[in-house]
Amino acid sequence: MSQRILVDLAISADEYLAYYKGSARQVVAKATDGRIVRFPASILQRMVSHEGIYGRFAIDFDDNGRFCSVSRVG
């Protein structure tokens, strides 16, 4: 049984550049259910636009807590 976490993200392009350069490796966000979640910034790489990363995202994990996929849901 996998887990899905929904997070609303608002990361500017300049902020994401810090992740890209490696000075920050993890994103910490509040899930829509109130939990604080931490995940590797690298999973968002294909979601970056010229403006940054904005919107609601579903992050799926397997039973062992390993990342499976991320998708924009809103």
CHARMM-style PDB file with segment names, atoms N, HN, CA, C and O in Angstrom:
ATOM      1  N   MET     1       0.841  -1.179   0.000  1.00  0.00      PROA
ATOM      2  CA  MET     1       0.000   0.000   0.000  1.00  0.00      PROA
ATOM      3  C   MET     1       0.884   1.240   0.000  1.00  0.00      PROA
ATOM      4  O   MET     1       1.735   1.399   0.875  1.00  0.00      PROA
ATOM      5  N   SER     2       0.689   2.102  -0.960  1.00  0.00      PROA
ATOM      6  HN  SER     2      -0.002   1.973  -1.671  1.00  0.00      PROA
ATOM      7  CA  SER     2       1.522   3.296  -1.047  1.00  0.00      PROA
ATOM      8  C   SER     2       0.844   4.473  -0.349  1.00  0.00      PROA
ATOM      9  O   SER     2      -0.338   4.431  -0.009  1.00  0.00      PROA
ATOM     10  N   GLN     3       1.621   5.500  -0.154  1.00  0.00      PROA
ATOM     11  HN  GLN     3       2.581   5.534  -0.430  1.00  0.00      PROA
ATOM     12  CA  GLN     3       1.125   6.708   0.494  1.00  0.00      PROA
ATOM     13  C   GLN     3       1.157   7.849  -0.502  1.00  0.00      PROA
ATOM     14  O   GLN     3       2.044   7.916  -1.352  1.00  0.00      PROA
ATOM     15  N   ARG     4       0.197   8.737  -0.398  1.00  0.00      PROA
ATOM     16  HN  ARG     4      -0.524   8.683   0.293  1.00  0.00      PROA
ATOM     17  CA  ARG     4       0.171   9.949  -1.219  1.00  0.00      PROA
ATOM     18  C   ARG     4       0.076  11.137  -0.289  1.00  0.00      PROA
ATOM     19  O   ARG     4      -0.759  11.181   0.613  1.00  0.00      PROA
ATOM     20  N   ILE     5       0.944  12.093  -0.525  1.00  0.00      PROA
ATOM     21  HN  ILE     5       1.623  12.058  -1.258  1.00  0.00      PROA
ATOM     22  CA  ILE     5       0.953  13.325   0.244  1.00  0.00      PROA
ATOM     23  C   ILE     5       0.710  14.466  -0.727  1.00  0.00      PROA
ATOM     24  O   ILE     5       1.337  14.535  -1.784  1.00  0.00      PROA
ATOM     25  N   LEU     6      -0.202  15.363  -0.371  1.00  0.00      PROA
ATOM     26  HN  LEU     6      -0.712  15.307   0.488  1.00  0.00      PROA
ATOM     27  CA  LEU     6      -0.463  16.549  -1.175  1.00  0.00      PROA
ATOM     28  C   LEU     6       0.196  17.749  -0.518  1.00  0.00      PROA
ATOM     29  O   LEU     6       0.035  17.980   0.681  1.00  0.00      PROA
ATOM     30  N   VAL     7       0.942  18.513  -1.313  1.00  0.00      PROA
ATOM     31  HN  VAL     7       1.073  18.326  -2.286  1.00  0.00      PROA
ATOM     32  CA  VAL     7       1.601  19.717  -0.803  1.00  0.00      PROA
ATOM     33  C   VAL     7       1.349  20.870  -1.759  1.00  0.00      PROA
ATOM     34  O   VAL     7       1.325  20.686  -2.976  1.00  0.00      PROA
ATOM     35  N   ASP     8       1.164  22.051  -1.205  1.00  0.00      PROA
ATOM     36  HN  ASP     8       1.183  22.200  -0.217  1.00  0.00      PROA
ATOM     37  CA  ASP     8       1.076  23.275  -1.993  1.00  0.00      PROA
ATOM     38  C   ASP     8       2.443  23.931  -1.943  1.00  0.00      PROA
ATOM     39  O   ASP     8       2.966  24.214  -0.865  1.00  0.00      PROA
ATOM     40  N   LEU     9       3.024  24.171  -3.115  1.00  0.00      PROA
ATOM     41  HN  LEU     9       2.599  23.941  -3.991  1.00  0.00      PROA
ATOM     42  CA  LEU     9       4.373  24.730  -3.174  1.00  0.00      PROA
ATOM     43  C   LEU     9       4.372  26.077  -3.873  1.00  0.00      PROA
ATOM     44  O   LEU     9       3.630  26.297  -4.830  1.00  0.00      PROA
ATOM     45  N   ALA    10       5.203  26.962  -3.388  1.00  0.00      PROA
ATOM     46  HN  ALA    10       5.806  26.784  -2.610  1.00  0.00      PROA
ATOM     47  CA  ALA    10       5.441  28.266  -4.002  1.00  0.00      PROA
ATOM     48  C   ALA    10       6.934  28.540  -3.858  1.00  0.00      PROA
ATOM     49  O   ALA    10       7.374  29.165  -2.893  1.00  0.00      PROA
ATOM     50  N   ILE    11       7.703  28.064  -4.831  1.00  0.00      PROA
ATOM     51  HN  ILE    11       7.345  27.556  -5.615  1.00  0.00      PROA
ATOM     52  CA  ILE    11       9.159  28.201  -4.808  1.00  0.00      PROA
ATOM     53  C   ILE    11       9.554  28.991  -6.043  1.00  0.00      PROA
ATOM     54  O   ILE    11       9.340  28.538  -7.168  1.00  0.00      PROA
ATOM     55  N   SER    12      10.127  30.167  -5.840  1.00  0.00      PROA
ATOM     56  HN  SER    12      10.301  30.535  -4.927  1.00  0.00      PROA
ATOM     57  CA  SER    12      10.528  30.990  -6.980  1.00  0.00      PROA
ATOM     58  C   SER    12      11.693  30.324  -7.705  1.00  0.00      PROA
ATOM     59  O   SER    12      12.357  29.439  -7.165  1.00  0.00      PROA
ATOM     60  N   ALA    13      11.925  30.762  -8.925  1.00  0.00      PROA
ATOM     61  HN  ALA    13      11.386  31.481  -9.364  1.00  0.00      PROA
ATOM     62  CA  ALA    13      13.044  30.235  -9.707  1.00  0.00      PROA
ATOM     63  C   ALA    13      14.364  30.484  -8.990  1.00  0.00      PROA
ATOM     64  O   ALA    13      15.242  29.621  -8.988  1.00  0.00      PROA
ATOM     65  N   ASP    14      14.509  31.666  -8.378  1.00  0.00      PROA
ATOM     66  HN  ASP    14      13.796  32.366  -8.380  1.00  0.00      PROA
ATOM     67  CA  ASP    14      15.742  31.976  -7.647  1.00  0.00      PROA
ATOM     68  C   ASP    14      15.925  31.063  -6.441  1.00  0.00      PROA
ATOM     69  O   ASP    14      17.037  30.618  -6.156  1.00  0.00      PROA
ATOM     70  N   GLU    15      14.833  30.785  -5.733  1.00  0.00      PROA
ATOM     71  HN  GLU    15      13.930  31.146  -5.964  1.00  0.00      PROA
ATOM     72  CA  GLU    15      14.910  29.877  -4.583  1.00  0.00      PROA
ATOM     73  C   GLU    15      15.292  28.470  -5.040  1.00  0.00      PROA
ATOM     74  O   GLU    15      16.117  27.814  -4.405  1.00  0.00      PROA
ATOM     75  N   TYR    16      14.695  28.004  -6.139  1.00  0.00      PROA
ATOM     76  HN  TYR    16      14.025  28.537  -6.655  1.00  0.00      PROA
ATOM     77  CA  TYR    16      15.012  26.658  -6.606  1.00  0.00      PROA
ATOM     78  C   TYR    16      16.456  26.569  -7.069  1.00  0.00      PROA
ATOM     79  O   TYR    16      17.054  25.495  -7.004  1.00  0.00      PROA
ATOM     80  N   LEU    17      17.030  27.669  -7.533  1.00  0.00      PROA
ATOM     81  HN  LEU    17      16.544  28.541  -7.586  1.00  0.00      PROA
ATOM     82  CA  LEU    17      18.426  27.684  -7.955  1.00  0.00      PROA
ATOM     83  C   LEU    17      19.343  27.245  -6.809  1.00  0.00      PROA
ATOM     84  O   LEU    17      20.356  26.590  -7.053  1.00  0.00      PROA
ATOM     85  N   ALA    18      19.005  27.595  -5.569  1.00  0.00      PROA
ATOM     86  HN  ALA    18      18.181  28.127  -5.371  1.00  0.00      PROA
ATOM     87  CA  ALA    18      19.792  27.150  -4.409  1.00  0.00      PROA
ATOM     88  C   ALA    18      19.762  25.631  -4.308  1.00  0.00      PROA
ATOM     89  O   ALA    18      20.774  25.015  -3.974  1.00  0.00      PROA
ATOM     90  N   TYR    19      18.609  25.016  -4.593  1.00  0.00      PROA
ATOM     91  HN  TYR    19      17.787  25.516  -4.865  1.00  0.00      PROA
ATOM     92  CA  TYR    19      18.511  23.559  -4.593  1.00  0.00      PROA
ATOM     93  C   TYR    19      19.352  22.986  -5.727  1.00  0.00      PROA
ATOM     94  O   TYR    19      20.084  22.013  -5.539  1.00  0.00      PROA
ATOM     95  N   TYR    20      19.243  23.594  -6.903  1.00  0.00      PROA
ATOM     96  HN  TYR    20      18.649  24.383  -7.056  1.00  0.00      PROA
ATOM     97  CA  TYR    20      19.953  23.116  -8.088  1.00  0.00      PROA
ATOM     98  C   TYR    20      21.472  23.165  -7.873  1.00  0.00      PROA
ATOM     99  O   TYR    20      22.195  22.255  -8.280  1.00  0.00      PROA
ATOM    100  N   LYS    21      21.937  24.229  -7.236  1.00  0.00      PROA
ATOM    101  HN  LYS    21      21.350  24.968  -6.905  1.00  0.00      PROA
ATOM    102  CA  LYS    21      23.370  24.386  -6.988  1.00  0.00      PROA
ATOM    103  C   LYS    21      23.858  23.503  -5.851  1.00  0.00      PROA
ATOM    104  O   LYS    21      25.064  23.360  -5.650  1.00  0.00      PROA
ATOM    105  N   GLY    22      22.934  22.909  -5.107  1.00  0.00      PROA
ATOM    106  HN  GLY    22      21.954  23.025  -5.270  1.00  0.00      PROA
ATOM    107  CA  GLY    22      23.328  21.990  -4.051  1.00  0.00      PROA
ATOM    108  C   GLY    22      23.465  22.604  -2.673  1.00  0.00      PROA
ATOM    109  O   GLY    22      23.807  21.903  -1.721  1.00  0.00      PROA
ATOM    110  N   SER    23      23.205  23.903  -2.545  1.00  0.00      PROA
ATOM    111  HN  SER    23      22.927  24.472  -3.319  1.00  0.00      PROA
ATOM    112  CA  SER    23      23.329  24.509  -1.220  1.00  0.00      PROA
ATOM    113  C   SER    23      22.150  24.123  -0.325  1.00  0.00      PROA
ATOM    114  O   SER    23      22.226  24.256   0.897  1.00  0.00      PROA
ATOM    115  N   ALA    24      21.077  23.652  -0.925  1.00  0.00      PROA
ATOM    116  HN  ALA    24      21.015  23.544  -1.918  1.00  0.00      PROA
ATOM    117  CA  ALA    24      19.939  23.108  -0.180  1.00  0.00      PROA
ATOM    118  C   ALA    24      19.541  21.818  -0.885  1.00  0.00      PROA
ATOM    119  O   ALA    24      19.351  21.815  -2.102  1.00  0.00      PROA
ATOM    120  N   ARG    25      19.413  20.740  -0.151  1.00  0.00      PROA
ATOM    121  HN  ARG    25      19.567  20.743   0.837  1.00  0.00      PROA
ATOM    122  CA  ARG    25      19.129  19.448  -0.762  1.00  0.00      PROA
ATOM    123  C   ARG    25      17.696  18.964  -0.543  1.00  0.00      PROA
ATOM    124  O   ARG    25      17.190  18.139  -1.304  1.00  0.00      PROA
ATOM    125  N   GLN    26      17.049  19.480   0.499  1.00  0.00      PROA
ATOM    126  HN  GLN    26      17.461  20.150   1.117  1.00  0.00      PROA
ATOM    127  CA  GLN    26      15.712  18.995   0.821  1.00  0.00      PROA
ATOM    128  C   GLN    26      14.720  20.148   0.902  1.00  0.00      PROA
ATOM    129  O   GLN    26      15.055  21.268   1.287  1.00  0.00      PROA
ATOM    130  N   VAL    27      13.504  19.832   0.529  1.00  0.00      PROA
ATOM    131  HN  VAL    27      13.231  18.922   0.216  1.00  0.00      PROA
ATOM    132  CA  VAL    27      12.396  20.773   0.657  1.00  0.00      PROA
ATOM    133  C   VAL    27      11.594  20.355   1.890  1.00  0.00      PROA
ATOM    134  O   VAL    27      11.311  19.173   2.083  1.00  0.00      PROA
ATOM    135  N   VAL    28      11.242  21.307   2.697  1.00  0.00      PROA
ATOM    136  HN  VAL    28      11.472  22.267   2.540  1.00  0.00      PROA
ATOM    137  CA  VAL    28      10.378  21.061   3.846  1.00  0.00      PROA
ATOM    138  C   VAL    28       9.081  21.812   3.572  1.00  0.00      PROA
ATOM    139  O   VAL    28       9.095  23.017   3.324  1.00  0.00      PROA
ATOM    140  N   ALA    29       7.971  21.102   3.617  1.00  0.00      PROA
ATOM    141  HN  ALA    29       7.960  20.123   3.819  1.00  0.00      PROA
ATOM    142  CA  ALA    29       6.681  21.709   3.302  1.00  0.00      PROA
ATOM    143  C   ALA    29       5.609  21.164   4.235  1.00  0.00      PROA
ATOM    144  O   ALA    29       5.778  20.115   4.856  1.00  0.00      PROA
ATOM    145  N   LYS    30       4.521  21.886   4.320  1.00  0.00      PROA
ATOM    146  HN  LYS    30       4.384  22.738   3.815  1.00  0.00      PROA
ATOM    147  CA  LYS    30       3.377  21.431   5.101  1.00  0.00      PROA
ATOM    148  C   LYS    30       2.392  20.781   4.144  1.00  0.00      PROA
ATOM    149  O   LYS    30       1.938  21.409   3.187  1.00  0.00      PROA
ATOM    150  N   ALA    31       2.063  19.516   4.405  1.00  0.00      PROA
ATOM    151  HN  ALA    31       2.433  19.006   5.182  1.00  0.00      PROA
ATOM    152  CA  ALA    31       1.103  18.797   3.589  1.00  0.00      PROA
ATOM    153  C   ALA    31      -0.297  19.349   3.859  1.00  0.00      PROA
ATOM    154  O   ALA    31      -0.532  19.992   4.882  1.00  0.00      PROA
ATOM    155  N   THR    32      -1.205  19.096   2.950  1.00  0.00      PROA
ATOM    156  HN  THR    32      -1.014  18.574   2.119  1.00  0.00      PROA
ATOM    157  CA  THR    32      -2.571  19.601   3.104  1.00  0.00      PROA
ATOM    158  C   THR    32      -3.265  19.019   4.329  1.00  0.00      PROA
ATOM    159  O   THR    32      -4.234  19.596   4.822  1.00  0.00      PROA
ATOM    160  N   ASP    33      -2.778  17.876   4.829  1.00  0.00      PROA
ATOM    161  HN  ASP    33      -1.991  17.407   4.429  1.00  0.00      PROA
ATOM    162  CA  ASP    33      -3.377  17.279   6.034  1.00  0.00      PROA
ATOM    163  C   ASP    33      -2.711  17.774   7.321  1.00  0.00      PROA
ATOM    164  O   ASP    33      -3.027  17.292   8.409  1.00  0.00      PROA
ATOM    165  N   GLY    34      -1.785  18.742   7.196  1.00  0.00      PROA
ATOM    166  HN  GLY    34      -1.529  19.133   6.312  1.00  0.00      PROA
ATOM    167  CA  GLY    34      -1.154  19.347   8.361  1.00  0.00      PROA
ATOM    168  C   GLY    34       0.210  18.787   8.723  1.00  0.00      PROA
ATOM    169  O   GLY    34       0.929  19.392   9.518  1.00  0.00      PROA
ATOM    170  N   ARG    35       0.588  17.636   8.151  1.00  0.00      PROA
ATOM    171  HN  ARG    35       0.004  17.144   7.505  1.00  0.00      PROA
ATOM    172  CA  ARG    35       1.907  17.065   8.455  1.00  0.00      PROA
ATOM    173  C   ARG    35       3.009  17.898   7.824  1.00  0.00      PROA
ATOM    174  O   ARG    35       2.835  18.481   6.754  1.00  0.00      PROA
ATOM    175  N   ILE    36       4.138  17.943   8.504  1.00  0.00      PROA
ATOM    176  HN  ILE    36       4.279  17.470   9.373  1.00  0.00      PROA
ATOM    177  CA  ILE    36       5.337  18.553   7.937  1.00  0.00      PROA
ATOM    178  C   ILE    36       6.104  17.433   7.241  1.00  0.00      PROA
ATOM    179  O   ILE    36       6.404  16.404   7.846  1.00  0.00      PROA
ATOM    180  N   VAL    37       6.417  17.643   5.964  1.00  0.00      PROA
ATOM    181  HN  VAL    37       6.173  18.478   5.472  1.00  0.00      PROA
ATOM    182  CA  VAL    37       7.111  16.614   5.188  1.00  0.00      PROA
ATOM    183  C   VAL    37       8.418  17.165   4.658  1.00  0.00      PROA
ATOM    184  O   VAL    37       8.558  18.363   4.410  1.00  0.00      PROA
ATOM    185  N   ARG    38       9.361  16.272   4.492  1.00  0.00      PROA
ATOM    186  HN  ARG    38       9.246  15.299   4.693  1.00  0.00      PROA
ATOM    187  CA  ARG    38      10.680  16.605   3.968  1.00  0.00      PROA
ATOM    188  C   ARG    38      10.959  15.638   2.834  1.00  0.00      PROA
ATOM    189  O   ARG    38      10.762  14.431   2.973  1.00  0.00      PROA
ATOM    190  N   PHE    39      11.422  16.174   1.704  1.00  0.00      PROA
ATOM    191  HN  PHE    39      11.583  17.154   1.591  1.00  0.00      PROA
ATOM    192  CA  PHE    39      11.715  15.318   0.555  1.00  0.00      PROA
ATOM    193  C   PHE    39      12.847  15.934  -0.255  1.00  0.00      PROA
ATOM    194  O   PHE    39      13.093  17.137  -0.168  1.00  0.00      PROA
ATOM    195  N   PRO    40      13.538  15.113  -1.044  1.00  0.00      PROA
ATOM    196  CA  PRO    40      14.656  15.622  -1.847  1.00  0.00      PROA
ATOM    197  C   PRO    40      14.183  16.635  -2.884  1.00  0.00      PROA
ATOM    198  O   PRO    40      13.195  16.400  -3.579  1.00  0.00      PROA
ATOM    199  N   ALA    41      14.877  17.743  -2.987  1.00  0.00      PROA
ATOM    200  HN  ALA    41      15.680  17.934  -2.423  1.00  0.00      PROA
ATOM    201  CA  ALA    41      14.530  18.769  -3.971  1.00  0.00      PROA
ATOM    202  C   ALA    41      14.629  18.227  -5.387  1.00  0.00      PROA
ATOM    203  O   ALA    41      13.940  18.709  -6.286  1.00  0.00      PROA
ATOM    204  N   SER    42      15.469  17.243  -5.592  1.00  0.00      PROA
ATOM    205  HN  SER    42      16.029  16.851  -4.862  1.00  0.00      PROA
ATOM    206  CA  SER    42      15.681  16.709  -6.939  1.00  0.00      PROA
ATOM    207  C   SER    42      14.417  16.118  -7.556  1.00  0.00      PROA
ATOM    208  O   SER    42      14.319  16.041  -8.780  1.00  0.00      PROA
ATOM    209  N   ILE    43      13.445  15.695  -6.740  1.00  0.00      PROA
ATOM    210  HN  ILE    43      13.525  15.757  -5.745  1.00  0.00      PROA
ATOM    211  CA  ILE    43      12.230  15.107  -7.318  1.00  0.00      PROA
ATOM    212  C   ILE    43      11.380  16.152  -8.029  1.00  0.00      PROA
ATOM    213  O   ILE    43      10.492  15.808  -8.808  1.00  0.00      PROA
ATOM    214  N   LEU    44      11.653  17.434  -7.761  1.00  0.00      PROA
ATOM    215  HN  LEU    44      12.374  17.713  -7.128  1.00  0.00      PROA
ATOM    216  CA  LEU    44      10.876  18.503  -8.380  1.00  0.00      PROA
ATOM    217  C   LEU    44      11.505  19.046  -9.657  1.00  0.00      PROA
ATOM    218  O   LEU    44      10.936  19.932 -10.293  1.00  0.00      PROA
ATOM    219  N   GLN    45      12.649  18.538 -10.034  1.00  0.00      PROA
ATOM    220  HN  GLN    45      13.111  17.818  -9.517  1.00  0.00      PROA
ATOM    221  CA  GLN    45      13.408  19.111 -11.144  1.00  0.00      PROA
ATOM    222  C   GLN    45      12.591  19.244 -12.421  1.00  0.00      PROA
ATOM    223  O   GLN    45      12.686  20.266 -13.100  1.00  0.00      PROA
ATOM    224  N   ARG    46      11.795  18.244 -12.765  1.00  0.00      PROA
ATOM    225  HN  ARG    46      11.718  17.413 -12.213  1.00  0.00      PROA
ATOM    226  CA  ARG    46      11.020  18.324 -14.009  1.00  0.00      PROA
ATOM    227  C   ARG    46       9.787  19.211 -13.882  1.00  0.00      PROA
ATOM    228  O   ARG    46       9.086  19.437 -14.869  1.00  0.00      PROA
ATOM    229  N   MET    47       9.515  19.713 -12.688  1.00  0.00      PROA
ATOM    230  HN  MET    47      10.084  19.530 -11.887  1.00  0.00      PROA
ATOM    231  CA  MET    47       8.360  20.582 -12.453  1.00  0.00      PROA
ATOM    232  C   MET    47       8.711  22.070 -12.528  1.00  0.00      PROA
ATOM    233  O   MET    47       7.820  22.918 -12.463  1.00  0.00      PROA
ATOM    234  N   VAL    48       9.993  22.391 -12.662  1.00  0.00      PROA
ATOM    235  HN  VAL    48      10.716  21.702 -12.714  1.00  0.00      PROA
ATOM    236  CA  VAL    48      10.435  23.781 -12.631  1.00  0.00      PROA
ATOM    237  C   VAL    48      10.110  24.478 -13.952  1.00  0.00      PROA
ATOM    238  O   VAL    48      10.410  23.971 -15.033  1.00  0.00      PROA
ATOM    239  N   SER    49       9.494  25.645 -13.836  1.00  0.00      PROA
ATOM    240  HN  SER    49       9.251  26.057 -12.958  1.00  0.00      PROA
ATOM    241  CA  SER    49       9.259  26.496 -15.005  1.00  0.00      PROA
ATOM    242  C   SER    49      10.153  27.733 -14.860  1.00  0.00      PROA
ATOM    243  O   SER    49      10.922  27.834 -13.905  1.00  0.00      PROA
ATOM    244  N   HSD    50      10.053  28.651 -15.788  1.00  0.00      PROA
ATOM    245  HN  HSD    50       9.428  28.569 -16.564  1.00  0.00      PROA
ATOM    246  CA  HSD    50      10.849  29.885 -15.688  1.00  0.00      PROA
ATOM    247  C   HSD    50      10.478  30.690 -14.448  1.00  0.00      PROA
ATOM    248  O   HSD    50      11.303  31.428 -13.909  1.00  0.00      PROA
ATOM    249  N   GLU    51       9.230  30.547 -13.998  1.00  0.00      PROA
ATOM    250  HN  GLU    51       8.559  29.948 -14.435  1.00  0.00      PROA
ATOM    251  CA  GLU    51       8.773  31.275 -12.815  1.00  0.00      PROA
ATOM    252  C   GLU    51       9.139  30.564 -11.518  1.00  0.00      PROA
ATOM    253  O   GLU    51       9.204  31.197 -10.464  1.00  0.00      PROA
ATOM    254  N   GLY    52       9.374  29.277 -11.582  1.00  0.00      PROA
ATOM    255  HN  GLY    52       9.322  28.763 -12.438  1.00  0.00      PROA
ATOM    256  CA  GLY    52       9.665  28.486 -10.393  1.00  0.00      PROA
ATOM    257  C   GLY    52       8.737  27.287 -10.310  1.00  0.00      PROA
ATOM    258  O   GLY    52       8.387  26.695 -11.331  1.00  0.00      PROA
ATOM    259  N   ILE    53       8.337  26.927  -9.094  1.00  0.00      PROA
ATOM    260  HN  ILE    53       8.621  27.408  -8.265  1.00  0.00      PROA
ATOM    261  CA  ILE    53       7.454  25.783  -8.871  1.00  0.00      PROA
ATOM    262  C   ILE    53       6.272  26.275  -8.038  1.00  0.00      PROA
ATOM    263  O   ILE    53       6.424  26.638  -6.872  1.00  0.00      PROA
ATOM    264  N   TYR    54       5.104  26.279  -8.655  1.00  0.00      PROA
ATOM    265  HN  TYR    54       4.981  25.984  -9.603  1.00  0.00      PROA
ATOM    266  CA  TYR    54       3.903  26.775  -7.989  1.00  0.00      PROA
ATOM    267  C   TYR    54       2.749  25.819  -8.246  1.00  0.00      PROA
ATOM    268  O   TYR    54       2.574  25.337  -9.365  1.00  0.00      PROA
ATOM    269  N   GLY    55       1.967  25.546  -7.215  1.00  0.00      PROA
ATOM    270  HN  GLY    55       2.110  25.937  -6.306  1.00  0.00      PROA
ATOM    271  CA  GLY    55       0.780  24.728  -7.370  1.00  0.00      PROA
ATOM    272  C   GLY    55       0.694  23.637  -6.323  1.00  0.00      PROA
ATOM    273  O   GLY    55       1.487  23.584  -5.383  1.00  0.00      PROA
ATOM    274  N   ARG    56      -0.289  22.766  -6.507  1.00  0.00      PROA
ATOM    275  HN  ARG    56      -0.934  22.809  -7.271  1.00  0.00      PROA
ATOM    276  CA  ARG    56      -0.486  21.616  -5.615  1.00  0.00      PROA
ATOM    277  C   ARG    56       0.109  20.391  -6.303  1.00  0.00      PROA
ATOM    278  O   ARG    56      -0.097  20.160  -7.494  1.00  0.00      PROA
ATOM    279  N   PHE    57       0.853  19.616  -5.518  1.00  0.00      PROA
ATOM    280  HN  PHE    57       1.021  19.804  -4.550  1.00  0.00      PROA
ATOM    281  CA  PHE    57       1.533  18.447  -6.049  1.00  0.00      PROA
ATOM    282  C   PHE    57       1.214  17.226  -5.204  1.00  0.00      PROA
ATOM    283  O   PHE    57       1.101  17.308  -3.981  1.00  0.00      PROA
ATOM    284  N   ALA    58       1.071  16.096  -5.878  1.00  0.00      PROA
ATOM    285  HN  ALA    58       1.162  16.030  -6.871  1.00  0.00      PROA
ATOM    286  CA  ALA    58       0.893  14.808  -5.202  1.00  0.00      PROA
ATOM    287  C   ALA    58       2.230  14.084  -5.255  1.00  0.00      PROA
ATOM    288  O   ALA    58       2.809  13.898  -6.326  1.00  0.00      PROA
ATOM    289  N   ILE    59       2.708  13.679  -4.089  1.00  0.00      PROA
ATOM    290  HN  ILE    59       2.237  13.829  -3.220  1.00  0.00      PROA
ATOM    291  CA  ILE    59       3.959  12.928  -4.005  1.00  0.00      PROA
ATOM    292  C   ILE    59       3.608  11.537  -3.499  1.00  0.00      PROA
ATOM    293  O   ILE    59       3.034  11.381  -2.421  1.00  0.00      PROA
ATOM    294  N   ASP    60       3.961  10.532  -4.289  1.00  0.00      PROA
ATOM    295  HN  ASP    60       4.428  10.658  -5.165  1.00  0.00      PROA
ATOM    296  CA  ASP    60       3.651   9.147  -3.938  1.00  0.00      PROA
ATOM    297  C   ASP    60       4.900   8.436  -3.446  1.00  0.00      PROA
ATOM    298  O   ASP    60       5.981   8.552  -4.023  1.00  0.00      PROA
ATOM    299  N   PHE    61       4.711   7.685  -2.341  1.00  0.00      PROA
ATOM    300  HN  PHE    61       3.833   7.590  -1.872  1.00  0.00      PROA
ATOM    301  CA  PHE    61       5.779   6.912  -1.722  1.00  0.00      PROA
ATOM    302  C   PHE    61       5.339   5.458  -1.632  1.00  0.00      PROA
ATOM    303  O   PHE    61       4.146   5.164  -1.561  1.00  0.00      PROA
ATOM    304  N   ASP    62       6.320   4.542  -1.637  1.00  0.00      PROA
ATOM    305  HN  ASP    62       7.290   4.780  -1.696  1.00  0.00      PROA
ATOM    306  CA  ASP    62       5.970   3.131  -1.458  1.00  0.00      PROA
ATOM    307  C   ASP    62       5.845   2.806   0.028  1.00  0.00      PROA
ATOM    308  O   ASP    62       5.964   3.689   0.878  1.00  0.00      PROA
ATOM    309  N   ASP    63       5.607   1.549   0.327  1.00  0.00      PROA
ATOM    310  HN  ASP    63       5.511   0.832  -0.363  1.00  0.00      PROA
ATOM    311  CA  ASP    63       5.424   1.120   1.720  1.00  0.00      PROA
ATOM    312  C   ASP    63       6.653   1.359   2.589  1.00  0.00      PROA
ATOM    313  O   ASP    63       6.542   1.463   3.810  1.00  0.00      PROA
ATOM    314  N   ASN    64       7.827   1.446   1.958  1.00  0.00      PROA
ATOM    315  HN  ASN    64       7.917   1.361   0.965  1.00  0.00      PROA
ATOM    316  CA  ASN    64       9.067   1.668   2.699  1.00  0.00      PROA
ATOM    317  C   ASN    64       9.423   3.144   2.802  1.00  0.00      PROA
ATOM    318  O   ASN    64      10.497   3.497   3.290  1.00  0.00      PROA
ATOM    319  N   GLY    65       8.523   4.002   2.342  1.00  0.00      PROA
ATOM    320  HN  GLY    65       7.651   3.715   1.945  1.00  0.00      PROA
ATOM    321  CA  GLY    65       8.776   5.435   2.410  1.00  0.00      PROA
ATOM    322  C   GLY    65       9.671   5.956   1.309  1.00  0.00      PROA
ATOM    323  O   GLY    65      10.167   7.079   1.393  1.00  0.00      PROA
ATOM    324  N   ARG    66       9.884   5.159   0.277  1.00  0.00      PROA
ATOM    325  HN  ARG    66       9.481   4.247   0.208  1.00  0.00      PROA
ATOM    326  CA  ARG    66      10.736   5.582  -0.843  1.00  0.00      PROA
ATOM    327  C   ARG    66       9.886   6.278  -1.893  1.00  0.00      PROA
ATOM    328  O   ARG    66       8.754   5.882  -2.172  1.00  0.00      PROA
ATOM    329  N   PHE    67      10.458   7.315  -2.460  1.00  0.00      PROA
ATOM    330  HN  PHE    67      11.377   7.637  -2.234  1.00  0.00      PROA
ATOM    331  CA  PHE    67       9.777   8.107  -3.485  1.00  0.00      PROA
ATOM    332  C   PHE    67       9.420   7.259  -4.701  1.00  0.00      PROA
ATOM    333  O   PHE    67      10.237   6.468  -5.174  1.00  0.00      PROA
ATOM    334  N   CYS    68       8.206   7.423  -5.203  1.00  0.00      PROA
ATOM    335  HN  CYS    68       7.543   8.066  -4.819  1.00  0.00      PROA
ATOM    336  CA  CYS    68       7.756   6.750  -6.426  1.00  0.00      PROA
ATOM    337  C   CYS    68       7.514   7.742  -7.558  1.00  0.00      PROA
ATOM    338  O   CYS    68       8.029   7.572  -8.663  1.00  0.00      PROA
ATOM    339  N   SER    69       6.716   8.791  -7.270  1.00  0.00      PROA
ATOM    340  HN  SER    69       6.298   8.928  -6.372  1.00  0.00      PROA
ATOM    341  CA  SER    69       6.400   9.747  -8.331  1.00  0.00      PROA
ATOM    342  C   SER    69       5.889  11.047  -7.744  1.00  0.00      PROA
ATOM    343  O   SER    69       5.480  11.122  -6.585  1.00  0.00      PROA
ATOM    344  N   VAL    70       5.927  12.072  -8.589  1.00  0.00      PROA
ATOM    345  HN  VAL    70       6.259  12.011  -9.530  1.00  0.00      PROA
ATOM    346  CA  VAL    70       5.361  13.368  -8.238  1.00  0.00      PROA
ATOM    347  C   VAL    70       4.585  13.865  -9.451  1.00  0.00      PROA
ATOM    348  O   VAL    70       5.013  13.697 -10.593  1.00  0.00      PROA
ATOM    349  N   SER    71       3.449  14.474  -9.186  1.00  0.00      PROA
ATOM    350  HN  SER    71       3.101  14.611  -8.258  1.00  0.00      PROA
ATOM    351  CA  SER    71       2.639  15.019 -10.277  1.00  0.00      PROA
ATOM    352  C   SER    71       1.918  16.263  -9.803  1.00  0.00      PROA
ATOM    353  O   SER    71       1.586  16.406  -8.626  1.00  0.00      PROA
ATOM    354  N   ARG    72       1.681  17.172 -10.759  1.00  0.00      PROA
ATOM    355  HN  ARG    72       1.951  17.056 -11.715  1.00  0.00      PROA
ATOM    356  CA  ARG    72       0.941  18.393 -10.442  1.00  0.00      PROA
ATOM    357  C   ARG    72      -0.544  18.047 -10.460  1.00  0.00      PROA
ATOM    358  O   ARG    72      -1.033  17.426 -11.404  1.00  0.00      PROA
ATOM    359  N   VAL    73      -1.252  18.451  -9.419  1.00  0.00      PROA
ATOM    360  HN  VAL    73      -0.855  18.956  -8.652  1.00  0.00      PROA
ATOM    361  CA  VAL    73      -2.680  18.158  -9.336  1.00  0.00      PROA
ATOM    362  C   VAL    73      -3.528  19.426  -9.254  1.00  0.00      PROA
ATOM    363  O   VAL    73      -4.753  19.352  -9.169  1.00  0.00      PROA
ATOM    364  N   GLY    74      -2.902  20.544  -9.279  1.00  0.00      PROA
ATOM    365  HN  GLY    74      -1.906  20.605  -9.349  1.00  0.00      PROA
ATOM    366  CA  GLY    74      -3.667  21.779  -9.221  1.00  0.00      PROA
ATOM    367  C   GLY    74      -2.809  22.991  -9.305  1.00  0.00      PROA
ATOM    368  OT1 GLY    74      -3.318  24.112  -9.268  1.00  0.00      PROA
TER     369      GLY     74
END
